[in-house]
Amino acid sequence: MDLRQAYVEARAAGATRHRDIAQAMGVTEGMLIDAHVGAPSSGLQAQRLKRDFPRLLAELSRAGELMALTRNPHCVHERTGVYEHVSAQGEPGREMGLALGDEIDLRLFYSQWAHGYAVREGEQQSLQFFDAHGVAVHKVFTRPATQLAAWQALCVSWADPDAPAPQWRTDTVAPAVDAADVDAAAFRAGWAALRDTHEFFGLLRKHGVRRMQAMQLAAPEFAQPVDRHAARVVLQGASANGTPIMVFVGNPGVIQIHGGPVQRIAVMGPWLNVLDPRFNLHLREDAIAQAWAVRKPTADGLVSSLELYAQDGELIAQFFGQRKPGQPERCAWRQLLDGLVDDPVWSEETTGCAA
């Protein structure tokens, strides 16, 4: 198949998103982008990048304001800001990193980053990063306030014209099998003993438990199933009362976080959207198989969240009340979450939260 010609025909037929066009062709998005390396000056153009991705992201601050985009199959998270305080540690190719800017907040798992491209289509310019299968892990787009001279210099310095064509992986990874012999009592005791939300990942590993299974094993005071449309209630409630929230969306390569208020909430067909000037969220409500109101004990008091899961058990998105380490969560956020739960076991906790 001539992917370039098929792409031109799909564009002429009105298709817009690269991911959708690639799926219609039976290839991954990375394969479609790579097919345009060395393309003519019109239309879609792509250039392979050097593969020191942690250092590349650390240099993005030179370009000023950019838009960070991270998605999974059911949710897209877009945040405008500056890539600040970017760091990484670990052996080359397996680094774990952070970006801790005021607006762009990322957790980066570089072992999942296989290929990067500088992409241009008309006036739209971006850096796009893919895993070994060609599935997008993260994208960076220019904005009207971007320092374009610095951006273009960065694209030139990171271009790798001698990079060979990728050997894309086409195997599929079987989903993890939930352990049948989980010690539920020990798992629940470990949950009750948490002192930091980050300890939850270690608890899952220790007991060989997948995240959605953990919800089902948890004691009722720590996890309760709620309506699949709970995210709509939470976003509309936070918008109405001005409660600042945190929205986590990720894939194996990146977790992207919005922290702050949300304002314009719009439902368009199956999509639940936040359409604010510097933060956009696009969530497929019809992909949500389970939603859970969750509590974790910490040294700062209970931390409450809403977690959304797809049919295959993968996490789609998480919602928290915005707070800083060392501070309790806001009472307004806790009341918003408690309002989702219709169970006497989940009693409203009015202590240990901040006005």
N, C-alpha and C positions, 0 to 999 in steps of 0.2 A: 504494500500500500504506500502510495506517495502521500506522506502525512502533510506536507506543505500544501499540496493541491487540495486535499480533503479539508484542510483548515480553511483555505480561501473559500471553498464552496459552503462550508458551515457558516462562516461569517456572512456570506452573501444571503444565506437563508435566514439570517436573523439571530443565530446563536451568539451569545455574548461571553459566557464564562469559559475560560480555558479548561477547567476541570470537567465541565459538562461536555464540551466538544471532545475531549480525550476519551471520556467514558463511552460516548456514542461511537467512537472509532475502535473501541476495544483495546485501548492502550492507557497507560497512566499519564498524568499531566507532565511529569518529568520527561517522559519519552517524547511527548509532543513539543515541549520547549527545546529539547536537545536537537530535534530534527530541524530547527530553525537556526542553528549555529551556522554562520556564514551565509545566511539568507540575503537576498538582494536588499537594497536600501529601502524599499517600500514594504509596508506591512510589518509583520512580526519579525524582530531580530533578536538573537541571543548570542551571548559570549560566555564560554566556560570560565570559571574563576579558579584561582589558586585555592587550595583546600585547607588553609590555616584559618578556619572559620572563627575561632575565639579572637584572634588578633584582628580579623576583618571587622567583626562587630565592635571591637573596642575603638576602631577608628571612625565609626559612623558619627560620632559626636561632631566631627569637623563639618558635616553637612547640615548641622542644625536640625530644624524641625522636619520630622519624617512621620510616616504612618506605619505602625507595626501591625501585621495581620497574622493571626494564628487560628487554625481551624481544625476540627475533626469532622467526621462524616455528617454530623448533625448540627453543628454550631460554628459560627464565625465570630471572632472577636477582633475588633479594629480599634486601635488607640493611637492618637496623634500626640507627639511629644519629641523629646530629645533622648537619644541613647546615651545615658549618663551612668557613671560608676559601673562600667562593665568589667567583670573579672571572671577568671576561670582557674581551676586547679585540677590536677590529675595528669595521668600520662597522656602523651599526644594521641589524638584520635578518640580518647575516651574521657575527655575533660567534662566536668560539670561546671556550669557557670551561672552568673547572675547579671542582670541589668537592673539597677536600683534607682532609676530616675524618678523625678517627681510625678511623671505621667506614664512613662514606659517602664513597666515592672515585669521582668521575665525570670523564669527558672529554665536553664538551658542544659540539655543532655546531649552532648555532641557525639556520643557514640552512634546516635541515630541519624546524623547528618552525613550524607555521602557525596552529594554533588551540589554545586552552586552556580548560578548564572546571573549575569547582568542582562536585563530584558528591556527592550524598548518597543512600543507599539504606538505610533503616532506621537502624541505629547506625553503619554504615560511611560514613566521610567521606574524600574524596580530592580531589586535583588531578590532572587527566589532560590530557596534551598529545599532539597528533596532527600528522601531516604534512598536506600539501595534499590527499592522497587519503583521509585519515581513518584512516590506520594509526597505531597508538599508538607514540610514541617514548619516553615516560617517564610514570610515575605516582608519586604521593606519597600515602601512606595514613597516617591517624592511628593511634596505638598507645595502649595503656592509660596510658602515662606521658606522652602528649602534653599540652602546656599548651593545653587546649581554648579557653579565653578568648582567648588570643593567636591561635590558629588561626582561630577564627571572626571575629575582628577583621580578620585578614589577608584572609580570603575576602570580607568586606564591602568592604574598601578596594580590592580588585583586581577586583571585579565590574564588568562593563561592560554595563549593561542596554540601552544604545543600540546595541550592536554588531549589525551586520546579519548575517543568516544566511549561513553560508559558501557560497562557490561551489566545491564540491568538484571536484577534478580526477578525471576518469575514464579518462584516457589511460594506457597502459602504456608502460613504458620498456624498450626492447629491451636485452638484455644486451650488455655490451661484447664486442667481438670480439677475440680474442687475436691479437696481431701475428704474422704468419707469418715475419717476417724479423728476429726477435730475435737479436742477437749474443750467443749463449750464452756464449762464452768471456769477453767483456767483462762480462757479467752475473755470471758466477761470480767473476771477479776483483774486481768491486765488492763482492760478498758477503764474500769473504775479507778485504777491506780495511775492513770495518765497524769502527767504534770505539764505537758506541752503538746500542742496539736501535732508537731512534727514527729513525736514519738509513735504516732498511729501507724506510720509506714513500717516501722520496726515490729510493731505488734502483729501486723498482717504477715510479715515475713516469718516471724517466729512460729506462728501457728499454721502456716501454709494456707492462708485464707484469702480468697479473692474479695475485692472490695464490696461488691453487692452481696456476697454471701455473709460478709461481716455484719451488714445491716440486719439480715435475717437472724443471725446468731445473737445480736446484742440484747442486753436487758432492755425491757420496754421503756425505762426512764431515760435511756440514751438514744434510742432510735425508734421512730414510729413512721409507718407508711402514711403518705398523704396523697391527696388528689394529684393526678398527672398534670393538671393545669396550675399547680401551686406556684410555679415561677411567674405566671401572669399576675397572680394575687400579690406576690412579693414585690415585683417591679412596680406595679400600679400603686401599692401601698407606700413603698419607699418614695416614689415620685410625689405622691399626694402630701406626705408629711415631712418631706425633706430629709429623711434619714439617709446618711451616707452609707454606701455598701461596698463590698468587694465582690467582684465577679471573676471567677477562675474558669478558664477554658484551656484545654490542652490536648496534646497528642503525645506519642512516645518521645518526641524530640524537644518539646517546648511546653511550658505552662505560662500563659499570659494572664495578667491580673489588671483589672480596673479597680481603682479605689477612689471613691467620691460619690457625689449625688448622681441620680439619674432623673431625667426630666420628661422627655417625649417618648412615651411608650405607644407603639402602634402594632396592631394585629393585622396582618395581610395574608389571607388564606391560611395555610399551615404555619406561617412564619410569625413568631413573636419577636418584635424588634425594639431596640433602644436606638433612637435616631437623634443623638445629641451632637453638638458641633465637634467635639473632640473624642467622643466614644460612640461606637456603633456596635450593636450586638444583633445577630440574626440566628434565632433558635427555632428549629423544627419541632413544634410541639407534638406533631403526630409521630415523632420518633421516640418520644419518652415512654418507656415501658413501665418504669417504676420511679417514684419520687419519695424521698425520705427526709423527714425532719430529724436532725442529728444533734446530739450534745456530746461534747468532750470535756471532761474536767481538766483544768490547768491550774497552775500556781496563781493565775489572775482571776480565777473563778470559771464558771461554765462558759464555753464558747459554743454557740449555736450556729447551725448551717442548714441549708437546703441542698440536697444532692439529687441529681437527675441521672438516670441510667437508661441505656438503650436495651433492646431485646437481648443482645448478646452479652449483656452484663458490663459493657464498657461505660465508664464515666463520661457523661456529656458535658456537664457544667456543675459548678458549686457556687453558692451565694452565702456570704458572711456579712455581718455588720462590720463596718470599717472601725478599726481600733488600732492603737499602737501597742507594742510589747510593754508589759508592765501595767497596762490599764485594763479594767473590766470592760466587757462589751456594753453597748448602750441598751438601756431598758426598752427604748422604742423598737430596736431591732428584735430583742427577745420577745416582746409582746407580739410583734408581727409574725414571728415563727410559731409562737405558742398558739396563735389564732388559727393555724393550719390544722392543728391536732385535735381530734374529737375522741379523746380517750382519758378517763379519769386517772390512769396511771401517770400520765404526763401532766403533772400539776404545774401551774405557772410559778416560776421562781422569780420572786420580786426582790430577793436579796442578791447582793454581789454584782449588781449592774450599775451603770453610770447614767445619770440623767442626760 
